[in-house]
Amino acid sequence: QVQLVESGGGLVQPGDPLRLSCVASLSVVSLYTMGWYRQAPGKQRELVAAITSGGSTNYDDSVKGRFTISRDNAKKMVYLQMVNLKPEDTAVYSCNARLNANVGYWGQGTQVTISS
């Protein structure tokens, strides 16, 4: 059974950094595009950042320059380094692994709250 488990969420103040981690129990994680999504209360889930098997990255405009996605295939990990956090970044952040249009997996999510 495939599992994606996120960690690193919490309550921080505006301007603080935070790093999210996701461990994926995938046999060949290097084949997957890994992504971080978030869902704020009353809003749809949105893609925050993604990194392909080849290492190409893309970011939502709202986080460009503040968030960095990275992966360590040997450890089966994907990270989201977040700096200069804003209250509007408050959401449940979920890890996603996608092999193709028909094969993908989700973690349960971790809460990130930015408040003074």
Secondary structure, 3 states (H helix, E strand, C coil): CCCEEEECCEEECCCCCEEEEEEECCCCHHHCEEEEEEECCCCCCEEEEEECCCCCEEECCCCCCCEEEEEECCCCEEEEEECCCCHHHCEEEEEEEEEECCEEEECCCEEEEECC
